[in-house]
């Protein structure tokens, strides 16, 4: 982050070559105005808050200790470079700078400041507070000296600056090498089961699946089915990694748990085809895959889940049991997998005030309130929770698990508690906060979701389908909004055709 109020960026203009490759390398541009200084220093202070509260806590003294353990999710070091201080520094900016000087080094935030002492510092600014945390170079009669270190006979000699040609070529080399450096990719293999572990997880008591890394060494799990932790809400703006997180949850659950342990109802309201891979690969766990869905079909999926809820209620009453674990202990004869209803961009249900939105609101509320007893859980994803039409706050209040990815400040407060602004500090794709305390700040668990490329996901799905074919598990029911019906997939028609064919063969044999 570079400030140059007098030179208007000229002192560091060569560094703008880096922005051609990765804007974040120099925080987009060189900053020159008072309001910009306040804003950028506030962002650095928030970054330090995030590092202290999310990463260091009481486990690590410095970011260097954390990074030594973190590997691929190591936190970057950050340099604040200021020319002509204190020109254009307000009292607010000066206080923020003082805080960075006092606490920044522990968080990997370092300052390089050129102090022009011809200008008076802001009011209430105490220079000694800056000096005590700094290595100081001061101008002597003929050269610079280290203010806090004088060894007889020793001189401080600077290297000459590089030529413009060398500097430009060097910066282009650095920029080219740094392409994509803001991305953090934790391999999916770190949380996927080994071959011998596929379909070994039980979901009788709860559904538990790893989704990423938490802190330097821990694994973050999605845990559904115990206590009040029954449903999840996921929010993240475009590019935050929300769709990838859905794929991680579905693919990893399908690897760890067999179709008799977990089943999916997948509804995608995005104009893309996020869930199409589960239809084309015939994921055996999927009961319904709805692609490019219209609102009416989405409502029919909710009605189908509601029917399953009522059916399970009847079964449980017959055996006098209260939940899935009780049903299995009582000797229930049919498989009772945990059902996950996943809806991406669920707010599409509520874009109009009509019969569909009213029906969806009623059904979602009933499924969320009653589903816990029958092993039916809801995961809703959205780019934003704001707007005129959305799910009732009373229903959202029942969804205790909250997962926030990068989002704007308004949505940060909507998905979490009003006293929990932590999501505003998230800064890279896949970085998130997992909270299973209905958004209360004490429930925050920062994590980095793993990276699941399409080819890796498709490879795992092919492996799952191969295992399912060996065990005779069918594929899903697929609804694709813009595609014609596939007659060969109509089971009822196939049975009638077989019966008709058998009848024709019988008639021919009699005639013969």
N, C-alpha and C positions, 0 to 999 in steps of 0.2 A: 504494500500500500504506500503510494508515493505522494507527498505534498510538495508543491513548488509554487508558492503564492506570488513571488516576485518575478521569477523567470517564466511563469505561465506554462511550465512544462519543458522549457528549452534545456534546462540543466540535465534532464533525464530523457530527452526526446528519443535517443537511440533505443531505449528500452521498449518503446512502442512496437518495435519489430516482434517482440514476444507475443503481443496481443493478436498478431495475425495467425498465430498457431493455437493459442489457448488463452482466452481473455482473462480467466481467473488467475493466471500467473502474476499479473500486475494489477489485479482488482479492476479490470476493464479499461482504466485510463489513469492519467496523472491529474490529481485534484488540486484546485487552486483557490476555492472560495470558502468563506467562513462556514456557511451552512453545510457544505460538503465535508469540511473537517469534522464538524460535530457529528454528522451522520456516520462517517466512516470510523471515527473513534468509538462511537456507541456500538457499532457492529463488532469491533475488536474486543470491547469489554464483554459483549454477549458471548463471543467465541470463547473468551477466558472462563466465563461462567460455565459454559457447556463442558469445557475440558475439566474444570475442577469438580463440578457436580456430577457429570456423567461418567468420566473416565478415571480421574485420579482418586476422588473420594478420600477414604483413609487408607487406601491400599498402596498407593504410589506417591513418593515425594515429589517427583518431577515427571514431565512428559517423556524424558529420555528413558526412565525406568519402565513406564507404560509401554513405550514403543518397542523396547527390547523383548517384551512378551507378546506384543500384538501382531507381529508379522505383517500380513497383507492389509490389516486394518489400522496400521500405524497412523498417527495423526501428524499432519504436515507442520513444519516450522513456518513461522510467519515473521516477516521483517517490515517494520514501519520506518520509512525513510522520509525525513523532514528537512527541507531547505529553508533557510531564512526564518527560523523560529525567533520571535513569536508573532510575526506578521500574519494578520487575519485570524489570530487565535482569540476566540471569545473566552469568557470565564468558564463556561461549560466545557468547551473543548480542552482548556488547560487542566481542569480537574480530571477529565477522562485520561488525558495524557499522563498525568501524575500517577493515576491508578495503574496504567499500563507499565510505567517505569518501576513501580513498587512490586507488582505481582506477575508481570508478563513472563519473566524468564522461566518461572516454574511451569508455565503453560506453553512454552515454546514460542512466545511472542517477544521479539527483540526490537530495540529502537536504535536507529542511526540518526542523530539529530545535529544539524548545523545551527548553532545558536548565534544569531546576529545581535550582539550586545549594544548596538547603537539604538535598538528599539526597546522601549520599556515593556516588561512582562505584564500580563493581565493582573487585575486587582486580586489580592489574596493569594497570589502565586508565590510560593517560597522556593527560591532556586536551590537551596541546600537539599530539599527533598528529592530533587532530580539528581543532584550531584552525588549524593551518598549511594545511589544505586547504579552509578555509571563509571565507566573508564573514560577519563577526560583528557583530551588533547587540547592544549592551549598554545596560542601563538607567542613565541619568544621574540628576541630581537632579530634573529636571522632565520629562524626555523621554528618547527613545532616541537613541543616537549610534552611528555606525560606528566600531568599535574601532580599525580600522587606517587610518582616514582622518579627519583633522581639518583643515579649511580655515577660517582665521579668518573669522568673520562668517557662516559657513554653518550652516544648521539642517536637521535631518532631520524632515520633517513627513509623517505618514501620512494617507492618505485615510481618511475614516470608513467603517466597514463598511456594506454594503448592508442595506436593510430585509429582514425575513423574507419579505415578499410578493415583492419583487423577486428575492431569491436563489432562492426556490422556483420561480418562473416561469422564471428563467434556467436553472436546472438541468434542468427538464423540457425546455426547448428544446435544451439540449446533449444530453440523453439521446436525444431523438427524432432528432436529427441524427446521433448516433453508433451507431444501430442497425446491426448487422452489421459494425462496424468491425474486429472481430478477424479477419474473413475476408480472405484475400489471393487475388485471382483474376488469374492471368496468362492472357491469352487464348490459346486453342488455336491461333489463326491465326499466332502467333509461331513455331510449330514445324512447321506444316503446309506441304506443298509448294504452289508456284504451279501453275496449271493445266497449264503446259508441263512441269512436273517430275513429274506423277503417273505412277507405274509406271516410273520411270527408274532406280531403285536396283538394283544387282546384289548378290546375296547369295553369290556363289561363294566368296569368302574369309571373309566374316563377315556377320553380320546386325547392322546398326547403325541405331538409330532414336532421334530426339530425344524426350525425355519431359518436360522442364521447364527451369527456369533454375537455374544454379549460381553462387553469388556474385552480384556486382552486374551482371556483363555476359556471363558465359559461358552456354553451353547444356549441359545434362546429357543424355548419351546412354545408352541401354541398348545394350551391346555384347556380342554372343554369338557364339562360334564360333572364337575365336582362343585358342591356348594352353590353359590350364586353365579359361578363362571360358566354360563350356558350358551351365550351368543356373543358374536364379535362384530365390531364396526370398524371399517378400515377407510381412512381418508388420505388422499394424496393428490397433488396437482399433476398435470400432464408432465411426464418425464421423471416422476418421483420413484417409479418402480412398483406401482400398485398392481398392474397386471402381472408382472413377474412374480410378485408375492402370491397372488392367486394360483399361478402355475406351480410354485414351490409347494404350497399347501396340498393341492390336489395330487400332484405327481408323487410327493414323498409319502402321503397317506396311502396312496394306491400301492406303493412299494412295501411299506411296513405292514399294512393290514390287508387281509383278503376281502373279497366281496361280501363274505358273510359277517365281516366285522364293521365295515363302513360302506355307505352308498351315497352317491351325489345326485342332487338335482341342480344342474348348471344353467343359469340364465344370464345371457349377455346382451345388454341393451346398447352396447357401443356399436358404432357403424362398422367397425372392423369385425374380424372373425376370431376373437381371442380363444374361444372354446372349441373351434372347429377341429383342432387336432385330436380332441377326445372323441369326436364323432368318427373322423376318418380312421383313427387307430382302434376304434370300437372298444373303448375303455370298459371293462366288465363291471366296474364299480358304479358306473353312471347309469341311473335309471332314466334320466331325461337330459338331453343336451339341446338347448335352445340357442340358435345362432341368429344374429340380426333380428331379434325377436320383436314382434309388435306387442303393444301393451296388453291386448286382449289375450294373446297366447300366454304372456307372462302371468296374467291373472288365472288362467286355466292351470298353470303349474302350481300356483299357490293353492288352488282348490284341490289339486291332486295330493299335495302334502297335507292339507287339512283332512282329507279323507283318510290318509294313512294314520294321522294322529287319532282320529275317531276309531279306526279299526284296532289300533294298538290299545286304545283305552278299553274297548270291549274285551280284548284278549286278557289284559291285566286284571280286569274285574272278575272274569271267569275263574282266574287262579287266585284271586284275592291278594295281588301284589301291587307294590307302589312304583317300581322302577325297573329298568332293564336288568340290573343285577338280581333283583328279586324274582323276575320272570325266569331267568336262567336257573337260579337255585331251585325254583319250584318245578323244574322239569319241563318248561315250555318246549313244545316239539318243533316249531318252525324257527329258522334263523331270525335273529333280531339285531341286525346291524344298526349302528348309529347312523342316522340320516343327516346329511349336511345340505342345506339349501344355500347355494352361493349365488348371489345376484350382484353383477357388476353394473354400476351406474343405476342403482335402484331408484334414484329420484325421478327417473323417466316415468315411473308409475304415476307421478303426481304433477306432471307438466300441464295437465288440464283438470279442471274441477268437473268430473263427470262420474258415471257409474263405475268405470274401471278404477279410478283413483279411490273412490269411496270403498269399493269392494276390497281393493288391495290393502287399504289402511286397516279395515276390520280383520281381514285374514292374517296379515302380518302380526297384528297385535295379539290375536288369539294364539298363533303358532309360537310367538315369543314368550307369552305368559304360560302356556300349557305344555309346550314342547319338552321342557326339561325332564318331566316325569317319564316321557316315552322315548327318550333318546333321540329327539329331533332338535337340531340346532341350526341357527341362522347366521350366515356371514354376509354382511352387506358392505359393498364398496362404493365409493363416490369420490369425484374430484372436489366437490364442495357440499357442505351441509347447509349452506345459507340459501336464500331465495324465498319466494312467496309460498311455494308449495313443497312440502317435504313431509317426512314421516312425523307423526305426533311425538312431541318431546316425552310424553309418558311412556311410549313404546321404546324410544331410544334409551330412556332411563333404565329399562330392563336389560339393556345390552351392556353387561358389566365389563367385557373385554374391549379395550379400545387400542387400535394400532394406528399411530399417526406417522405418516411419511412427510416429505417436504410439502408444506402447505402455507397459505397466507396466514397472517396473524388472526384474522377473524375466524377462520376455520380451526385454527389451533385452539381457540377458546371454546368453540362449539363441540369439538370432539372430546376435549378434556374438560376438567372442572374449570370454573371461571377464575380460580386462583392458581391455575397450572398453565403458564405460557410456554413451557419447555419446547413444544414442537416448532416454535418460531426460530429456534437455533439450528434446526436441521438444514444441511447445506449440500448434500450430495445424493444421487440416486441410490435407493436401497437402504439409506440410513433412516432409522425409525425409532420410535418409542413404543414399547409394549407396556400396556397398563391394564391390570386386571382388578383395579379398585374403583371402577366407574369413573376414571379420570382424575381421582385425587392425586395430588403431587407426590405423596409418599409411595404410590404404586408404580412410579416411573422406572422402566428398565430399558436403557438405551441398547440398541442392537444394530447390526449390519446384516441385512438379508443376503443370503448366498446368491450367486449368479447362475442362472439356468439357461444356457443358450438353446435355441430351437433344436439343433441337431442332437444335443445331449438329451433333451426332453423326449424327442421322438425315439431315440434309441431305447430309453427306459420304457416308454409306452409299448414299443414292439416286444420287449422282453415280457412285459406284463400280459400282453395279448397272447403270446405264445404259451405262457403258463396257464392262462384262462382256457385256451383251447384244449389243453391236456385234461383239464378238470371239467370241461363242458359248461362253462359259464357263457351266457349269451351276451350280445352287445347291447348298447343303449337304444332308447327311442330318441330319434333325432328330428328336430324341427328346424328347418332353415328357411327363414322368412322369404327370401327372394328366389328360392329354388323350387322347381316342380316336384310333385310327389314322386317317390320311387315305389312303383307298384310291387316290385319284387320283395320289398320290405314289409308288405302288409300281411301279417301272420294269419288273420282271419280269412282273407282271400285265398291264401295259399292252402289253408286247411280245406276250404270249400272246393277248390280246384282239385285237390287230391281225392276228396270224397267223390266229386263228379267223375274224375278219371277212373276211379275204382268201379263206379256204377256203370260206366260205358263198357269197361272191360268185361264186367259180369254179364251185361246184356249181349255182347258179342259172342261170349262163350256159349250162352244158351241158344242163340241163333245157329251157331255152328253145330 
